[in-house]
Amino acid sequence: MNPSIAAYKQQLHQSCQVLRTASIILVLTFTTVAVAGPVTGREEGASANSLGVADSVRSSASGPAALYFNPAGMHQFMSYAVETGYTYSQSLDAHVASVGIVDSATNGSIAAGIAYNYIHGSEYFSDVDRTGHNVRFGLASGYRGQDWSIHAGVGGRYLDLNIGPSGNASAFTLDAGLLFTYKGMFRLGAVGHNLIETELSEARRTMGLGTSFYYESLLIGFDAVLDFETKAATEAQLNAGIEYAIGGRVPLRVGFQYDQVVGRQYVTGGIGYISRIVAADFGFAQNVENKSDNIFSINIRVFVP
């Protein structure tokens, strides 16, 4: 047998094994899912570029952003990215400093990443202090074909918080996701968030579904984060966003989020700059009914050759 064909078959078999394992994790978990708390906002420390499109990126996030939204996305592009950022939430009076690294270039078959967030603020519209650390890490693999690709990823998360008079609270949990792409234009993503049950509302169990369309410099994305048990009927956080990169260098972003679980609506926007070496982004979200409920975020990414 041709050695190149044998190597291709071996790589395809390994990728299928990864996808099969991730699929089993997703199916078993979603048949027993129980929401730890209501959907009350975005993942703290997530990227500013994601915020600009209302976090509708479960089918398009790559690099460090994939650690927060779908770990399978770490493997869809081959790159080595280092990201640092800062986010401020007025409703939480929260400051979040972040740093993350994702490497899918050193070994084309496996992508690995890690991110750290320092959180200082309060509970949602309260005076209860909330300070602590959030660590994420993950692995992803898959198959990249000429016209289509499929990827699977698993991410771990460790939270260590001091919350007012309740004192210290810590938890470990997992995310697992799948991603399918066709001709670089169409993407479908599915992810289970916080699959290990915890007592922290910051690590609530949800199921995220996303789809996106990319053509030239235009990206359109839609996400639904499903909550099966907080209310009698299934409710969702619905996200939609559009990004257009002027000259392929200056992305402009707008988005809208409707959180059915808690009845809040946000408009979002952002701008960035991208080169082969560095990228910088700014994003914001504003509650349309409460001017004191908003988020501002900035981040810088460096692409290591």
N, C-alpha and C positions, 0 to 999 in steps of 0.2 A: 504493500500500500504506500502511496505517496506520503512522505513524512509530514508535509504541510497539511494534507487532508486529515491524517491521524491526529495532529496537534489541534486542528480545528474541531474535530469531533470530541476530543478530550475536554477542550475549553467549553464547548456547548453543553456537554454532560455535566460539568461542574456548575455551570450557570443554572441549569435546570434544577439541580439539587438545591441550590440556594433559594431559587424561586419557589420550589415545592415546600421547603421548610417554612418560608415566610408566609406562604398561602395558608398552611395549616395553622400557624399561630394566629393569623387574622380570623380565620373561620371559627376556631375554637373560642377565641376571646369574644367575638361579637355575638355568639350565641349565649353568653353569660354576662354581658356587659351590665354594669350598674354605675350610674353617674355619681361621682363623689361630691359634686357641687354644681351649681348653675354656671353656665357660660357667662363670664362677667368681663371679658376683654381679651386682649391679645396675649401672646406669649412674651413675657418680659425679657428684654434683651435681644429680641429678634431685629433683623436688619431694617434700616431706614428705607431701602429700596422696596422691601415688601410692604411696609406701612403705606407707602405712596399709592399702591394699588389695592388697598384695603385687605392686605394679606391673602389675596386670592391666588396663591402660588403653590398649592399642594401638588400641582402637576408641572410646575415650571421652576421651582426653587432649585438652585445649585449652590455649590460651595458652602460656606458657613450657614447661610440661610436655610439650607436643607436640614440641618440638625434640629431646627425648630419646627419645621412644617412637614417634611417627608424625608426621612434618612435615605431613601432610595435615590433621591435626586443628587446625592453626592457623586454618584457614579456616571451620570449621564454625559458629562463633559470631562475631558482630561485636563486638569489644571492643578496648580498648587497655589492656594490663596490664603493670605493672612488678613484678618479683619479686626478692626477695633472700632468701638462706637460708644455713644452716650444717648440715653433716652430720658425724657422728663414727662411725667404724667401729672397733670394738675389735680385731677380727682383723687389720686392716691398720694399727692404730694411726694411722689417717688422719683428718686434719681437712680438710674441703672447704668453702671459702667460695664462694658463688655469687651471680650477679646476671643477670637476663634481662629482655628486653623483647620483646613481641609486639604488633603493631598490625594488626588486621583491620578496623578501623573507619574509618580515614582514606580508604581506597579499598576499597569493598565487594567488588571483583572480585579483589583480590590481598591476601594476608596476608604479612607479613614479620616476621622475628624474629631476635634475636641473643642469645647467652648466653655468659657467661665463668665459668670455675671455676678457683680456685687450689687445688692439691692438695699436701698435705704429710703424709707418712706412710712406710709401709714396704710391702714385698711381703707376700703372704698368709702370716701366721704365720712371719715371718722377720725378721732384723735388717738386711736390705738397705734402705737409705734410698731414698725415692722422692718426688721433689718436682717440681712443674711446673705447666703451664698447659693448659687445655682450652677451646677456643673453638668454639662452634656457631653456625650461621646457616642460615636457610632461607627459602624462598618457597613459597606454596601458593595454589591457586585451585580453582575448581569451579563447580557449579551448585546453587543453593538453590531448590527448588521448594516448592509448598504442602504436599505430603505426603512428598516424598522429596528427598534431596540426595546429591550425589556430589562428592568432593574428591580432589585429587592434590597432593602436595607433595614437594619435594626439599630436603634439608638437607646442608650441608657441615660438616666437622669437622676441626679442626687440633689435634693433640696435640704438646706439647713437654715432654719429661720428662728429668730427671736420675735415673738408676737405678743407685745404688751404684757399684761399680768399672766397670760397663759404660759409664758416662759419659752424654753427651747422646744422646737418641733422639727423633726427631720424625717425624710422619706426617700426611698429609692423606687423607681418605676421604669417602664420601658415603652418605647414607641416601635412600631413595625409598619413598613410601608412597601407598596408596589408602584411601579411607574412604567407606562408603555408609551412609546413615541413612534410616530410614523412620518417618514420623510422630513423630519425636523420641523414639521408644521403643526401636527396634531399631537396632543399629549393627554393622557388619562392617568390620574393618580388616585390611590386609596391608601389611607393610613389610619392605624389605631393609635390614639394618643393615651399615654399613661395607663398601660394595660395592667399593671400591678396596682391593686387597690391601695389607696392611702387615705389618711384622715384629713389631708390638706386640700382645701378648695383650689389652691394654686395648681394642683395636679389632678384635675378632674378627668374622668374617663369620657372620651368622645370618639366618634368616628368621622374622619374627614374624607370628603370626595371632591375631586377637582378635575377640571378640563381646561385646556387652553389652546389657542390658535396663534401661530406665529408666521408672519409673512413679511419678508424684507425687514423693515424697521418697526413693524407694528406687532404688538403682543396684546391679546385679549384673553383674560382669564376669568373663570367662575369657580367658586368654591361653596360647598355646603358642609358645615360642621354639625353633625346630627346628635341630638340629645334625646334618648328614648324614655327616660324615667323621671326627670324633674317634674314634668307635668303629666296629666293623664294621657294626652296625645303626644306623639313625637313632635318636637320643635327643632328648629335649626338656626344657626347663625349663617346668614347668606351673604357672600362677598362677591363683588364684581369689580374688575379693574382694567384699565387700558394704559398701555405704555407705548409711546412713539419716540424713537431715538432720532433726533435731528442730525443728519450727517453720520449716523451711526455712533456719535460721540456724546450727544447731550440728550439723555432720556427725559421726557416729560411724562408725568404720571398723574392719573386721577382715578378715584374709586369710590365705591359706596358699600356700606355694610348695614344690614338689617338684622339685629339680634332679636329673634322672636321670643326667646326664653325670658329675657328681662325687659323687652320692649324698648330697646334703644336703637337709634339710627345715627350713623356717622358718615360724613363726607371726608374724603382723604385726598391728598395730593402730594406731589414731590417733584424734585428735579435732581439731576446728577451729571457727572462727567465720567467718561470711560475712555481709557487708553489701553495699550497693550501691557502697560506696567502697573498702572494705578487707577483706582476708581473712587469717586467721592459721591455721597448721596445725602440728601435731606428729605425728610418726609414728615407729614403731620396728619392727624385725624381730629375731627371736631364733631361733637355731639350736636345734632341739628336743633335740639330742644333745650340744651343746657350749656351755656357758654363757658361754664367752669369745668366741663368735662372734655379735656383734650389731651393730646399726646404730641410731642415733638421729638424727633430723632435725627441724629447724624451718624454717619460711619464712613470709614476709609478702608479700602481693600487694596492690598499689594499683591500682584501676581508674580510669583517667583519663577524665573525661567527654568 
